[in-house]
Amino acid sequence: MNRNDATILTVDDDPMLLKLIGILLREEGYRVLAAESAEQALALLAAEKPQLVVTDLRMGGMDGLALFDALRRTYPMLPVIILTAHGTIPEAVEATRRGVFGFVTKPYEAQTLLSEIGRALAGHIAPASQGGEDGPIVTRSPAMQSVLDEARLVAASDASLLVLGDTGSGKELLAQTIHDWSPRRAAPFVAINCGAIPEQLLESELFGHLKGSFTGATRDHRGLFQEAEGGTVFLDEVGDMPLPLQVKLLRVLQEREVRPIGAARSLPVDVRVISATHRDLDGEIAACRFREDLYYRLNVVSLKLPPLAERREDIPLLAGHFLAALSAKYRKKLNGFAADATEALLRAGWPGNVRQLFNVVEKCVALSTTPIVPLALVERALNRSGDDIASFDDARRGFERDYLVQLLKMTAGNVTNAARIAKRNRSDFYTLLNRHQIDPANFKA
């Protein structure tokens, strides 16, 4: 990784040590974010995604290990280095076993710390593209970015991959992106919905058939596994596949051969398999509707896509992206959404996820008669007008920080707009921000 591209978050409750580490790292060409507590670090991480965290172990309030545990849940690919005094080395060793990248004892030597930082960054994957040449997925959500970081890592291998997520959350788009990032990118990417095709036809589509092998088979047909030779087969809604076909698919995965319907011998195939489902496969296995041995063949690595309602900071970004694409399709000149229309999009429940958002934007584009999409048109497309996000007074105290972060992301750090959405006055809102050590400036574009 180029140092000029690397951002490091430093965390220490000693302001002088924090300043000295910052000076050292900036002299080496790194971009540095500084937090005087773990709580402040979590607030910063909601606004920016560093490539590395360097944190003290002993701090008032949340300590370095508690910070690491919080990071592991949300950013599992983010490396963490812990600074520790000699007396706490056993704790640091235990932290390393739990997944901390490394630890450096204090007082540290500058070269030792820089060496450990270099080692951590050398093994860290650069953040995935937020759309554009490197990939079509548009996001500013840390949760989604974490999925993309893992996807880029797994794309380099041939491991079978299971993508989990609600209907409409973008499972096929993620599978296509992984294929495009993989060494197989020059070969075909072939997708099929296993729940939308009758059993006999699905077998023929997957594995092929010979002429005359069944009524209507008037010619030989190559199955999708053969069509995808050297590339990737994407089995969407694999949880809906009939049990008899699950047996045949398991054989293909084990033997790397397919036997077309009516054929006397099997044919070798070289494909990578990515599958996806919105079903709870553990429950399907317990109900004897899905084979456990097939599950383990498909689920070598799994990725779970967050629903759109859990990454609302992406809604304005996605809506603008879809608006630009659909305006070109419909040959209309649309400049954006009115402010209250954007707020309506942010408040919506989105049970249909990204697919539903695309559908709503398309309706707005098709019916729009003005350059700016108004609130009334968005409400008509949503087929509803109520608010789905509770006011701030209804939010549970334990989720205050996440709620405030979400509002600041929505409004790009505009406290006036955030306070208005939260139904609080600016003074009260600033008191809440200070309580959680959240700086609105970190969220400004």
C-alpha positions in Angstrom: 0.0 0.0 0.0 1.2 3.5 -0.9 1.8 5.4 2.3 0.2 8.5 0.9 -3.0 6.5 0.6 -2.9 5.1 4.2 -4.9 6.6 7.0 -4.1 5.6 10.6 -6.4 6.2 13.5 -4.4 6.7 16.8 -6.2 6.4 20.2 -4.7 7.4 23.5 -6.1 9.2 26.5 -2.7 11.0 27.0 -2.8 14.1 24.8 1.0 14.5 24.7 1.6 10.9 23.7 -1.1 11.2 21.1 0.5 14.3 19.7 4.0 12.6 19.5 2.7 9.6 17.7 0.9 11.8 15.3 4.1 13.8 14.5 6.0 10.6 14.0 3.5 9.1 11.6 2.9 12.3 9.6 6.7 12.6 9.1 6.5 9.1 7.5 3.9 10.3 5.1 0.8 8.8 6.7 -2.5 10.6 7.2 -3.4 10.6 10.9 -6.7 10.7 12.7 -6.5 11.2 16.5 -8.9 10.2 19.3 -8.5 10.8 23.0 -10.8 7.9 23.9 -12.2 4.7 22.5 -15.7 6.3 22.4 -14.3 9.2 20.3 -12.5 6.7 18.0 -15.8 4.8 17.3 -17.5 8.1 16.4 -14.6 8.9 14.0 -14.9 5.5 12.4 -18.5 6.2 11.6 -17.3 9.1 9.4 -14.0 7.7 8.0 -12.5 4.4 7.3 -8.8 4.2 8.2 -6.5 1.3 7.1 -5.1 0.8 10.6 -5.9 1.5 14.2 -3.1 2.1 16.8 -4.5 2.2 20.3 -3.3 2.3 23.9 -4.4 -0.6 26.1 -5.1 1.2 29.3 -7.5 4.1 29.0 -10.3 5.6 31.1 -13.7 4.4 30.1 -13.6 1.8 27.3 -10.1 0.3 27.1 -8.1 -0.8 24.1 -9.4 -4.4 24.2 -13.0 -3.3 24.5 -12.3 -1.0 21.5 -10.9 -4.0 19.6 -13.9 -6.1 20.3 -16.2 -3.3 19.1 -14.1 -3.0 15.9 -14.1 -6.7 15.3 -17.9 -6.8 15.2 -18.3 -4.0 12.7 -14.9 -3.9 10.8 -13.6 -7.5 10.9 -10.9 -6.8 8.3 -9.4 -3.7 10.0 -6.0 -4.4 11.6 -5.4 -3.2 15.2 -2.0 -2.6 16.9 -2.1 -2.2 20.7 0.4 -0.1 22.7 1.0 -1.7 26.1 3.2 -1.2 29.1 5.5 -4.0 30.2 3.2 -5.1 33.0 0.4 -5.8 30.7 2.2 -8.0 28.2 0.2 -11.2 29.1 -3.0 -9.3 28.3 -1.5 -8.2 25.0 -0.5 -11.8 24.1 -4.0 -12.9 24.8 -5.3 -10.1 22.6 -3.1 -11.3 19.8 -4.6 -14.8 20.1 -8.1 -13.1 19.7 -7.1 -11.4 16.5 -5.2 -8.2 17.4 -2.6 -7.7 14.7 0.2 -7.0 17.1 1.4 -5.1 20.1 4.2 -2.7 20.9 5.5 -2.2 24.4 5.9 1.3 25.9 8.1 3.2 26.0 8.4 2.2 22.3 11.2 2.8 19.9 10.0 4.8 16.8 11.5 2.3 14.4 9.8 -0.7 16.1 6.4 1.0 15.9 6.9 2.0 12.3 8.1 -1.5 11.4 4.9 -3.0 12.9 2.7 -0.4 11.2 4.4 -1.2 7.9 3.8 -4.9 8.4 0.1 -4.4 9.2 -0.4 -2.2 6.2 1.4 -4.5 3.8 -1.2 -7.2 4.6 -4.2 -4.9 4.5 -6.4 -4.8 1.4 -7.1 -1.3 0.1 -10.7 -0.3 0.4 -12.9 -1.5 -2.5 -14.1 0.9 -5.0 -17.3 2.9 -4.4 -18.4 2.6 -8.0 -16.6 3.5 -11.1 -13.9 1.7 -13.0 -13.1 -0.8 -10.1 -16.6 -1.9 -9.4 -20.3 -1.0 -9.8 -21.2 -1.0 -6.1 -21.9 2.4 -4.7 -21.5 2.9 -0.9 -20.2 5.1 1.8 -21.5 2.7 4.6 -18.7 1.2 6.8 -20.7 -2.0 7.1 -21.0 -2.4 3.4 -17.4 -1.3 2.9 -16.3 -4.1 5.3 -18.2 -6.6 3.2 -16.5 -5.3 0.0 -13.1 -5.5 1.7 -13.7 -9.2 2.5 -15.1 -9.8 -1.0 -11.9 -8.4 -2.6 -9.9 -10.7 -0.4 -11.9 -13.8 -1.3 -12.1 -12.9 -5.0 -8.4 -13.9 -5.4 -9.2 -17.5 -4.4 -11.3 -20.2 -5.9 -13.2 -21.0 -2.7 -16.9 -21.6 -3.0 -18.8 -18.6 -1.7 -22.2 -18.2 -0.1 -23.8 -14.7 -0.2 -26.5 -14.2 2.4 -29.0 -11.3 2.5 -32.5 -10.1 2.2 -34.3 -10.1 -1.2 -33.2 -7.1 -3.2 -30.1 -6.4 -1.2 -27.8 -6.8 -4.1 -26.5 -10.4 -3.9 -26.1 -10.9 -7.6 -24.4 -7.6 -8.0 -21.9 -8.6 -5.3 -21.3 -12.0 -7.0 -20.7 -10.2 -10.4 -18.3 -7.8 -8.7 -16.3 -10.7 -7.1 -16.1 -12.4 -10.5 -14.8 -9.1 -12.0 -12.2 -8.8 -9.3 -11.1 -12.5 -9.7 -8.5 -14.1 -12.0 -11.5 -15.6 -13.8 -12.7 -12.2 -15.0 -12.0 -12.9 -18.7 -14.3 -16.0 -18.7 -18.1 -15.9 -18.5 -20.2 -15.1 -15.4 -23.4 -17.1 -15.7 -26.3 -16.6 -13.3 -29.5 -18.6 -12.7 -32.4 -18.3 -10.2 -32.8 -21.8 -8.8 -36.3 -21.0 -7.3 -37.8 -19.7 -10.5 -37.4 -22.7 -12.8 -39.2 -26.1 -12.7 -37.1 -29.0 -11.5 -36.6 -30.9 -14.8 -35.9 -27.7 -16.7 -33.5 -26.5 -14.0 -31.5 -29.7 -14.3 -31.3 -29.2 -18.1 -30.3 -25.6 -17.7 -27.6 -26.4 -15.2 -26.1 -29.6 -16.6 -27.3 -29.7 -20.2 -29.1 -32.5 -22.2 -28.7 -34.6 -25.3 -31.1 -34.5 -28.3 -34.0 -36.9 -27.7 -33.3 -37.4 -23.9 -36.8 -36.2 -23.1 -39.9 -34.9 -24.9 -39.1 -31.6 -26.5 -35.3 -32.1 -26.5 -34.9 -31.5 -30.2 -31.2 -30.7 -30.1 -28.2 -31.0 -27.8 -28.0 -28.3 -25.1 -24.9 -27.2 -23.2 -25.7 -26.5 -19.5 -24.7 -23.4 -17.7 -21.7 -25.2 -16.0 -20.3 -25.8 -19.5 -21.2 -22.3 -20.7 -19.3 -20.8 -17.8 -16.1 -22.9 -18.4 -13.2 -21.1 -16.8 -15.5 -18.6 -15.2 -18.1 -18.3 -12.5 -21.6 -19.9 -12.0 -23.9 -17.9 -9.7 -26.7 -20.0 -8.2 -29.2 -17.5 -6.9 -31.8 -18.6 -4.3 -30.0 -22.0 -4.0 -32.1 -22.6 -0.9 -35.1 -23.2 -3.1 -33.3 -26.0 -5.1 -35.3 -29.3 -5.0 -33.6 -32.1 -3.0 -33.0 -34.4 -6.0 -31.1 -31.7 -7.8 -29.1 -30.9 -4.6 -27.7 -34.4 -4.8 -26.6 -33.9 -8.4 -25.1 -30.4 -7.6 -23.1 -31.9 -4.7 -21.7 -34.5 -7.1 -20.6 -31.8 -9.5 -18.9 -29.8 -6.7 -17.1 -33.0 -5.5 -16.0 -34.4 -8.8 -15.8 -31.3 -10.9 -17.7 -33.1 -13.7 -21.2 -32.7 -15.1 -23.3 -35.4 -16.8 -25.9 -33.9 -19.3 -29.4 -35.5 -19.2 -29.2 -38.6 -21.5 -25.4 -38.7 -21.6 -23.5 -41.9 -20.9 -20.4 -40.2 -19.5 -19.5 -37.1 -17.5 -17.7 -34.1 -18.8 -15.0 -32.2 -16.8 -15.8 -28.5 -15.9 -13.6 -25.8 -14.4 -15.9 -23.2 -12.7 -16.0 -21.3 -9.5 -19.4 -21.5 -7.7 -21.0 -18.6 -5.9 -24.4 -19.2 -4.4 -26.9 -16.9 -2.7 -30.1 -17.2 -0.6 -32.4 -15.2 1.6 -33.4 -18.3 3.5 -32.1 -19.5 6.9 -30.2 -22.6 5.6 -29.6 -23.8 9.2 -33.4 -24.0 9.6 -33.8 -25.6 6.1 -31.3 -28.3 7.1 -33.1 -28.9 10.4 -36.4 -29.3 8.4 -34.7 -31.7 6.0 -35.3 -29.4 3.1 -31.6 -28.7 2.4 -28.7 -31.1 2.5 -26.1 -30.5 5.2 -23.2 -31.9 3.1 -24.1 -29.5 0.2 -24.3 -26.6 2.6 -20.7 -27.2 3.7 -19.6 -27.5 0.1 -21.2 -24.2 -0.9 -20.4 -22.3 2.4 -16.6 -22.4 2.4 -16.7 -18.6 2.8 -19.9 -16.6 3.5 -20.6 -12.9 3.2 -23.7 -11.2 4.6 -25.1 -8.1 2.9 -26.7 -5.6 5.3 -30.2 -4.5 4.4 -30.7 -1.0 3.1 -32.4 0.0 6.4 -29.1 -0.6 8.2 -27.1 1.5 5.9 -29.2 4.6 5.4 -26.2 6.8 4.7 -26.2 5.1 1.3 -29.7 6.1 0.4 -29.0 9.6 -0.9 -25.9 8.3 -2.7 -27.8 5.4 -4.4 -30.8 7.5 -5.2 -28.6 10.1 -7.0 -26.7 7.3 -8.8 -30.0 5.7 -10.0 -31.4 9.1 -10.9 -28.5 9.9 -13.2 -28.6 6.5 -14.9 -32.4 6.5 -15.3 -32.5 10.2 -16.5 -30.3 9.2 -19.4 -32.4 6.1 -20.1 -35.7 8.1 -20.2 -34.0 11.1 -21.9 -35.0 13.5 -19.2 -32.9 16.2 -17.5 -33.3 15.8 -13.8 -31.0 17.5 -11.4 -31.8 15.8 -8.1 -34.4 15.4 -5.3 -35.9 18.2 -3.3 -34.7 18.4 0.3 -38.0 17.1 1.8 -38.1 14.4 -0.9 -34.7 13.2 0.2 -35.8 13.2 3.8 -38.8 11.0 2.8 -36.4 8.5 1.1 -34.3 8.5 4.3 -37.3 7.8 6.5 -38.8 5.0 4.4 -38.6 1.4 5.7 -37.2 -0.2 2.5 -38.4 -3.8 3.0 -37.4 -4.4 -0.7 -34.0 -3.0 -0.1 -31.9 -1.6 -3.0 -34.2 -3.1 -5.6 -37.1 -1.3 -4.1 -35.2 2.0 -4.1 -34.3 1.6 -7.7 -38.0 1.0 -8.5 -39.0 4.1 -6.6 -36.5 6.3 -8.4 -37.6 4.9 -11.7 -41.2 5.7 -11.0 -40.1 9.2 -10.1 -38.1 9.7 -13.3 -40.9 8.3 -15.4 -43.5 10.7 -13.9 -41.4 13.7 -13.2 -42.2 16.9 -15.1 -39.7 19.2 -13.3 -35.9 19.2 -13.0 -36.1 18.6 -9.2 -38.1 15.5 -8.0 -40.6 16.8 -5.4 -41.8 15.3 -2.2 -45.3 14.5 -3.5 -43.8 12.4 -6.3 -41.6 10.4 -3.9 -44.5 9.8 -1.6 -46.6 8.6 -4.6 -43.8 6.2 -5.6 -43.4 4.9 -2.1 -47.2 4.5 -1.9 -47.1 5.9 1.6 -46.5 9.1 3.5 -45.8 8.2 7.1 -42.5 8.4 8.9 -40.8 5.1 9.6 -37.9 6.4 11.8 -38.9 7.2 15.3 -38.2 10.7 16.6 -35.2 11.2 18.8 -37.4 11.1 21.9 -38.5 7.6 21.0 -35.0 6.3 20.4 -33.6 4.1 23.2 -30.8 5.8 25.2 -28.4 2.9 24.5 -28.6 3.7 20.8 -28.1 7.4 21.1 -24.6 7.4 19.6 -25.6 5.4 16.5 -28.7 7.5 16.1 -26.7 10.7 16.2 -24.1 9.3 13.8 -26.8 8.3 11.4 -28.3 11.8 11.4 -24.9 13.5 10.8 -24.2 11.1 7.9 -27.6 11.9 6.4 -27.0 15.6 6.6 -23.3 15.6 5.9 -22.6 17.1 9.3 -25.2 19.9 9.1 -26.2 20.2 12.8 -29.2 22.4 12.1 -30.8 19.9 9.7 -29.8 17.0 12.0 -31.5 18.6 15.0 -34.6 19.4 12.9 -34.9 15.7 11.9 -34.4 14.6 15.5 -37.0 17.1 16.7 -34.5 18.7 19.1 -33.3 22.3 19.4 -29.7 23.0 18.4 -28.5 23.5 22.0 -29.9 20.2 23.1 -28.5 18.5 20.1 -25.0 19.8 20.7 -25.2 18.6 24.3 -26.0 15.1 23.0 -23.1 15.3 20.6 -20.7 16.3 23.3 -21.9 13.5 25.6 -20.9 11.0 22.9 -17.7 12.9 21.9 -19.0 13.3 18.3 -17.6 16.1 16.2 -19.9 17.1 13.3 -16.9 18.3 11.3 -15.9 14.7 10.8 -19.1 14.2 8.7 -18.8 17.1 6.4 -18.3 16.3 2.7 
